[in-house]
Amino acid sequence: MISLVWLYSKIPQLSLGNLDSPNPTKQGRTAKHSPWVTRPPKEAILIIDNMSTPAHTLLLHPIRLRLIQALTARSLSAAQLQDALQDIPQSSLYRHLSILRKAGYVQVDPEIQNADPREKSYRLAKPTRLRHGQVQGLSLAEHKRMFTTWGATLMQRFTDYLSDAAAQGPIDLEADRVGYTERVFYADEAEFDAIAAQIEGVMASAAERPAGPGRRRRRLCTVTFPEKS
């Protein structure tokens, strides 16, 4: 199963699930790298335990992001989450899992019946993409912090892969179909949207495949941004 977590994408198709998303338009800034000019948009704030929390702060927390990634495209019990995230203390794991449940991002999976009826399995309850209005107006420092958190979790997951592979013998990236590369190309907005739609079509088809013999859970991560000409 290909596992996708798109934490922010301007293109609605490149997101986990079918959450309606507005078609954002370019808007001018009142000040370069300014924080919220007046107050964050309503959709950018979540209320948890009677306290307001920005959506990007809730999702881009190192532990909560790893929980979201672990639950992408599957359901796991608390014990399975602990096994997948062994470096996270149990108390911290439960606390952040509870926060994600209160925010509506994680729910108990009623379709999973565990041997112990007291043990629950969890799954993502809704897409974890940050909408345009939830990141619009963030400062330079906030964007850098968000990307650093995402990058750090990616590094952790790749390190986990390398450690697991090394434990079984020589690391063979080709046999495991592992790679990391960059491609540079020229495209206007319409051309880029067309490319993204093609990628989304391929990935949507792959994401529909269930787990099965010979199929390994794989992760494809993307970063796109324009450069100076």
C-alpha positions in Angstrom: 0.0 0.0 0.0 1.3 3.4 -1.0 1.1 5.7 2.0 0.5 9.4 1.4 0.3 12.3 3.8 0.0 15.6 2.1 0.2 18.2 4.9 -0.2 21.1 2.6 -0.9 21.2 -1.1 -2.4 23.9 -3.2 -3.8 21.3 -5.5 -6.9 19.5 -3.9 -6.2 16.2 -5.8 -2.9 15.8 -4.0 -4.4 15.1 -0.6 -5.4 12.1 1.4 -9.1 11.4 1.0 -11.8 13.6 -0.6 -12.0 16.6 1.6 -13.5 19.6 -0.3 -10.9 22.3 -0.6 -11.3 25.8 -1.8 -9.4 26.9 -5.0 -7.0 29.4 -3.4 -6.0 32.5 -5.3 -2.9 34.5 -5.0 -3.2 37.3 -2.5 -0.9 40.2 -1.8 1.0 40.5 1.5 0.8 43.6 3.6 4.3 43.0 4.9 7.0 40.7 3.9 7.2 37.6 6.1 4.6 39.1 8.4 2.7 37.1 11.0 -1.1 37.2 11.1 -2.0 40.7 10.1 -5.2 40.8 12.2 -6.1 37.3 13.3 -5.9 33.9 11.8 -8.8 32.7 9.6 -11.4 30.8 11.5 -10.6 27.5 9.8 -7.0 27.8 11.0 -8.0 27.4 14.7 -9.0 24.2 16.5 -10.6 24.1 20.0 -9.2 21.4 22.2 -10.0 21.2 25.9 -11.4 24.7 25.7 -8.1 26.0 24.3 -7.6 27.4 20.8 -4.8 25.7 18.9 -3.6 26.6 15.3 -4.1 23.7 13.0 -0.5 23.8 11.7 0.8 23.7 15.3 -1.4 20.7 16.1 -0.4 18.7 13.0 3.2 19.7 12.7 4.2 18.5 16.1 7.0 15.8 15.8 5.2 13.1 17.7 1.7 13.8 16.3 3.0 13.9 12.8 4.7 10.5 13.3 1.4 9.1 14.7 -0.4 10.4 11.6 2.1 8.9 9.3 1.9 5.6 11.1 -1.8 5.5 10.8 -1.9 6.5 7.1 -3.8 3.9 5.0 -4.2 1.4 7.9 -5.6 0.9 11.4 -3.3 0.1 14.4 -3.9 -0.7 18.0 -2.1 1.2 20.8 0.3 -1.7 21.2 1.0 -1.7 17.4 1.7 2.0 17.5 4.1 1.6 20.4 5.9 -1.2 18.4 6.1 1.1 15.3 7.3 4.1 17.4 9.4 2.5 20.0 11.5 5.6 20.7 8.4 7.5 21.9 7.6 7.0 25.6 4.2 5.4 26.2 2.8 8.3 28.2 3.7 10.7 25.4 2.3 8.5 22.7 -1.1 8.2 24.6 -1.2 11.9 25.3 -0.7 13.0 21.7 -3.0 10.3 20.4 -5.6 11.7 22.7 -5.0 15.2 21.3 -5.5 14.0 17.7 -8.7 12.2 18.7 -10.1 15.3 20.4 -9.2 17.3 17.3 -11.1 14.8 15.1 -8.2 13.6 13.1 -8.1 10.1 14.7 -10.9 7.8 15.6 -11.5 4.3 16.9 -11.9 1.8 14.0 -15.2 0.0 14.7 -14.4 -2.6 12.0 -11.4 -4.0 13.8 -12.1 -6.6 16.4 -9.1 -7.3 18.6 -8.6 -10.5 20.7 -8.8 -8.3 23.8 -12.2 -6.3 23.6 -10.6 -3.6 25.8 -8.0 -3.0 23.1 -9.0 -0.4 20.5 -7.6 0.1 17.0 -7.3 3.6 15.6 -7.4 5.1 12.1 -7.4 8.5 10.6 -10.8 10.1 10.7 -10.3 12.7 8.0 -7.6 14.1 5.7 -4.7 15.7 7.4 -4.0 18.3 4.7 -3.6 21.8 5.9 -5.9 24.0 3.8 -4.8 27.2 2.2 -6.5 29.3 4.9 -4.7 27.4 7.6 -1.2 28.4 6.5 -1.9 31.7 4.8 -0.2 34.5 6.6 2.3 32.4 8.5 5.7 34.0 9.1 9.0 32.9 7.5 10.0 31.4 10.9 6.8 29.4 11.1 7.1 28.0 7.6 10.7 27.0 8.3 9.7 25.3 11.5 6.9 23.4 9.8 9.2 22.2 7.0 11.9 21.3 9.5 9.5 19.2 11.5 8.3 17.4 8.4 11.9 16.9 7.2 13.0 15.5 10.6 10.2 12.9 10.6 11.2 11.9 7.0 14.8 11.5 8.1 13.6 9.4 11.1 11.5 7.1 8.9 14.4 6.7 6.3 16.8 5.9 9.2 14.4 3.3 10.5 14.3 1.7 7.0 18.1 1.7 6.8 18.4 0.2 10.3 15.8 -2.6 9.5 17.5 -3.3 6.1 21.0 -3.5 7.7 19.7 -5.9 10.3 18.8 -8.3 7.5 22.1 -8.1 5.6 23.7 -5.7 3.2 21.5 -2.7 2.3 20.2 -3.1 -1.3 18.4 0.1 -2.4 17.8 -1.3 -5.9 16.2 -4.5 -4.6 14.0 -2.5 -2.2 13.2 0.1 -5.0 14.5 2.9 -2.8 15.8 6.2 -4.2 16.0 9.9 -3.7 16.5 12.4 -6.5 15.5 15.8 -7.9 14.0 16.9 -11.2 14.0 20.5 -12.4 11.7 21.6 -15.2 9.9 24.7 -16.5 6.1 25.0 -16.3 3.5 27.7 -15.9 0.7 27.3 -13.3 -1.6 25.5 -15.8 1.1 23.2 -17.0 2.2 22.4 -13.4 -1.4 21.6 -12.4 -1.7 19.2 -15.4 1.5 17.4 -14.3 0.2 17.2 -10.7 -3.1 15.8 -12.0 -1.3 13.1 -13.9 0.7 12.2 -10.8 -2.4 12.2 -8.6 -4.1 9.8 -11.1 -1.3 7.3 -10.9 -1.1 7.5 -7.1 -4.9 7.3 -6.6 -4.9 4.1 -8.5 -2.0 2.7 -6.5 -3.6 3.7 -3.2 -6.6 1.6 -4.0 -4.6 -1.6 -3.9 -5.1 -3.5 -0.7 -2.3 -5.1 1.3 -1.5 -8.5 0.0 1.3 -11.1 -0.7 4.4 -9.5 -2.1 3.1 -6.0 -1.5 5.2 -3.9 0.9 4.0 -0.7 2.5 5.8 2.1 0.6 6.1 5.8 1.0 6.4 8.5 -1.7 7.3 12.0 -0.5 7.3 15.1 -2.6 8.4 18.7 -2.2 7.7 21.2 -5.0 8.6 24.9 -5.1 9.5 27.4 -7.8 13.0 28.8 -8.2 14.4 32.0 -9.4 14.8 31.9 -13.2 
